[in-house]
Amino acid sequence: MISHTEKKQLIFKIITIVFSTLLVLSALRILLFHFDSINSTLIYMLAAKELFFSTLSTVFVMGILYALLKKEIQGYYAKVLDYAFTDALTGLYNRHYLNDFLEKLTPLHKKETSFAIMFIDIDKFKQVNDTLGHATGDCMLKILALKLKSSVRPSDILCRYGGEEFIIIISDISKERALAKAEQIRVDIQDMIFDCKQQSITISVGLSFGSRDDDINQVIEESDQALYIAKESGRNCVKVFTS
């Protein structure tokens, strides 16, 4: 995403280009039309007039451009953000969005309560791609994404972290409720019938907890460690990170 500083720098660059272009044109106009009668007094007067004209013209041009292109620019910007932050296959947020979210942490900073992070991985997903093809794998990822999306609240952050991995950041939730929610998601996925060549999958879940002052990147790392333990424990289970 373009930062506020980068926006200001871009606007300043555009204004500088327009203003410089008008100044050059003004100088050329002086040389072309007043060259024969030019003298020191006249050149100062003409330069002052042209500088004033260039300044007004720059303001006018920028105002017209902003008025005419405001909606188009906002539309393009929204599309760019959508492409940058959305996973093309599942329609969920992607890792770029997660990184941007982690830089701001606005939803979590507004809350004094704890948050939970679920790190989800599809069990033996490589076997699906290797035996049934990537089309089947993609089919299962899309259906799973829809199921996960229906299982979270609007305030939660759901991302496809990469491959068959997903992350859910749940704010304002107790450890007991988060564990129950993770277990419910696991059971729901286990019992689902997928409309693909392979009709069922299981997931492993790593769960970790943090509070407002915790380093959320560290909490994500802890959920990843818990996920590794879930895999080592036979898969299709939820494991909570413990120090």
C-alpha positions in Angstrom: 0.0 0.0 0.0 1.2 3.5 -0.8 2.1 5.3 2.5 0.9 8.9 3.3 4.5 10.1 2.8 4.8 8.5 -0.6 1.4 10.1 -1.6 2.7 13.5 -0.6 6.0 12.9 -2.5 4.1 11.8 -5.6 1.8 14.9 -5.5 4.8 17.2 -5.0 6.6 15.6 -8.0 3.5 16.1 -10.2 3.2 19.7 -9.2 6.9 20.3 -9.8 6.7 18.8 -13.3 3.7 20.9 -14.2 5.1 24.1 -12.8 8.5 23.6 -14.4 7.0 22.9 -17.8 4.9 26.1 -17.6 8.0 28.1 -16.6 9.9 26.7 -19.5 7.1 27.5 -21.9 6.9 31.0 -20.4 10.6 31.6 -20.9 10.3 30.4 -24.6 7.4 32.8 -25.1 9.5 35.7 -23.8 12.4 34.8 -26.1 10.2 34.3 -29.2 7.9 37.3 -28.9 9.9 39.9 -27.0 13.5 39.1 -28.1 14.0 42.3 -30.2 12.7 44.7 -27.6 14.1 42.9 -24.5 16.0 44.9 -21.9 16.7 44.5 -18.2 13.6 46.3 -17.0 11.3 44.6 -19.4 12.7 41.1 -18.7 12.1 41.5 -15.0 8.5 42.6 -15.6 7.9 39.8 -18.1 9.5 37.2 -15.8 7.4 38.4 -12.8 4.2 38.2 -15.0 5.1 34.8 -16.4 5.9 33.5 -12.9 2.6 34.7 -11.7 0.8 33.2 -14.7 2.7 29.8 -14.3 1.7 29.6 -10.6 -2.0 30.3 -11.4 -1.9 27.9 -14.3 -0.4 25.2 -12.2 -3.1 25.6 -9.5 -5.8 25.6 -12.2 -4.5 22.6 -14.1 -4.0 20.5 -10.9 -7.5 21.5 -9.8 -9.0 20.4 -13.1 -7.1 17.2 -13.1 -8.1 16.4 -9.6 -11.8 17.1 -10.3 -11.9 15.1 -13.5 -9.8 12.1 -12.4 -10.6 11.8 -8.7 -13.1 9.0 -9.1 -10.9 7.2 -11.7 -7.9 7.4 -9.5 -9.7 6.1 -6.4 -11.1 3.3 -8.5 -7.7 2.3 -9.8 -6.2 2.5 -6.3 -8.9 0.3 -5.0 -8.2 -2.3 -7.7 -4.5 -2.1 -7.1 -5.1 -2.8 -3.4 -7.5 -5.6 -4.2 -4.9 -7.3 -6.5 -2.1 -6.7 -4.0 -3.9 -7.9 -0.9 -6.2 -10.7 -2.2 -5.3 -14.3 -3.0 -6.5 -14.9 -6.6 -7.5 -18.5 -6.0 -9.4 -18.3 -2.7 -10.5 -14.7 -2.6 -9.1 -14.4 0.9 -6.5 -11.9 2.1 -3.0 -12.9 1.3 0.4 -12.7 3.0 1.0 -9.2 1.7 -2.2 -8.0 3.5 -1.1 -9.8 6.7 2.3 -8.1 6.6 0.6 -4.7 6.1 -1.8 -5.5 8.9 1.0 -6.4 11.2 2.6 -3.0 10.6 -0.5 -1.2 11.8 -2.2 -3.5 14.3 -5.1 -1.0 14.6 -7.8 -3.5 15.4 -5.7 -5.1 18.2 -4.4 -1.9 19.6 -7.9 -0.7 20.3 -8.5 -3.6 22.6 -7.2 -4.4 26.0 -8.3 -8.0 25.8 -6.3 -11.0 24.6 -6.2 -12.2 21.0 -5.6 -15.7 19.5 -3.9 -16.8 16.4 -4.8 -20.1 14.6 -2.2 -21.5 12.2 -4.0 -24.0 10.0 -2.5 -26.6 7.6 -4.2 -29.2 5.4 -3.0 -32.7 6.3 -1.1 -34.5 3.5 -2.1 -32.0 0.9 0.9 -32.7 -1.2 -0.4 -36.2 -1.8 -3.6 -34.7 -3.2 -1.7 -32.6 -5.7 0.6 -35.5 -6.6 -2.0 -38.2 -7.1 -5.1 -36.3 -8.2 -3.6 -33.1 -9.8 -3.4 -29.5 -8.9 -6.9 -28.8 -10.2 -8.3 -31.0 -7.4 -6.0 -29.3 -4.9 -7.3 -25.9 -6.1 -10.9 -27.1 -5.8 -10.4 -28.2 -2.2 -8.6 -24.9 -1.3 -11.4 -22.8 -2.6 -14.1 -24.8 -0.8 -12.0 -24.8 2.4 -11.5 -21.0 2.1 -15.3 -20.5 1.9 -15.8 -22.7 5.0 -13.2 -20.9 7.0 -14.7 -17.5 5.9 -18.1 -18.6 7.2 -16.5 -19.6 10.5 -15.0 -16.3 11.4 -16.4 -13.0 12.5 -16.1 -9.8 10.3 -13.6 -8.4 12.9 -11.3 -11.4 12.5 -8.5 -11.6 10.0 -8.4 -14.6 7.7 -5.5 -15.0 5.3 -4.1 -17.6 3.0 -0.6 -17.7 4.3 0.8 -19.7 1.5 0.1 -23.1 -0.2 -2.2 -25.0 2.0 -1.6 -22.8 5.1 -4.1 -20.4 6.6 -3.9 -17.9 9.5 -6.8 -16.6 11.5 -6.2 -13.7 13.9 -9.1 -13.4 16.4 -9.3 -10.4 18.6 -11.2 -10.0 21.8 -11.5 -13.6 22.7 -10.7 -15.8 25.8 -8.4 -18.7 25.6 -11.2 -21.1 26.3 -13.4 -19.8 23.6 -10.5 -19.7 21.1 -9.7 -23.3 21.8 -13.3 -24.4 21.4 -13.6 -22.4 18.2 -10.4 -24.1 16.8 -11.7 -27.5 17.7 -15.1 -26.8 16.1 -13.4 -25.7 12.9 -11.3 -28.8 12.8 -14.3 -31.1 13.4 -16.4 -29.2 10.8 -13.7 -29.6 8.1 -13.3 -33.3 9.0 -17.0 -33.9 8.5 -17.3 -31.9 5.3 -18.0 -33.5 1.9 -16.0 -31.7 -0.8 -17.4 -31.5 -4.3 -14.0 -32.5 -5.7 -12.3 -35.7 -6.9 -11.2 -36.1 -3.2 -14.2 -35.6 -1.0 -12.6 -35.2 2.4 -9.6 -33.7 4.2 -8.5 -33.0 7.7 -6.6 -30.1 9.1 -4.0 -29.6 11.9 -4.2 -26.4 13.9 -1.6 -24.6 16.0 -3.0 -22.1 18.5 -1.3 -19.3 20.4 -2.4 -16.4 22.5 -1.2 -12.8 23.0 -2.2 -9.5 24.6 -2.0 -5.9 23.5 1.6 -5.4 24.4 2.9 -8.7 22.9 4.9 -8.9 19.7 2.3 -10.3 17.3 5.0 -11.7 15.0 6.3 -13.7 18.0 2.8 -15.0 18.7 2.5 -16.1 15.0 5.8 -17.9 15.4 4.4 -19.6 18.5 1.3 -20.8 16.6 3.5 -22.2 13.9 5.4 -24.1 16.5 2.2 -25.4 17.9 1.1 -26.5 14.4 4.4 -28.4 14.1 3.6 -30.3 17.3 0.1 -31.0 15.9 1.7 -32.5 12.8 4.1 -34.6 14.9 1.2 -35.8 17.1 -0.5 -37.5 14.2 -2.3 -34.6 12.5 -6.1 -33.8 12.6 -5.8 -32.2 16.0 -5.4 -28.8 17.7 -2.3 -28.0 19.8 -1.8 -25.0 22.0 1.6 -23.4 22.3 3.1 -23.7 25.8 6.4 -22.1 26.8 
